[in-house]
Amino acid sequence: MSTSSNYHRHLVSATENLFHHHDLPP
């Protein structure tokens, strides 16, 4: 379960990073 949680957290972090990057103005 620990591994699953870590993996999910990593996915969320990556997604958030992408969203934040896109949110930034050009």
TADATA-V184670 format. One record per run of one state. SS is the DSSP state (A for helix, B for strand, O for the rest). FROM is the first residue (numbers start at 0). TO is the last residue. Records with the same first field share a line. If there is no record, write none. Layout:
SS = FROM-TO + FROM-TO
This chain:
O = 0-0 + 23-25
A = 1-22
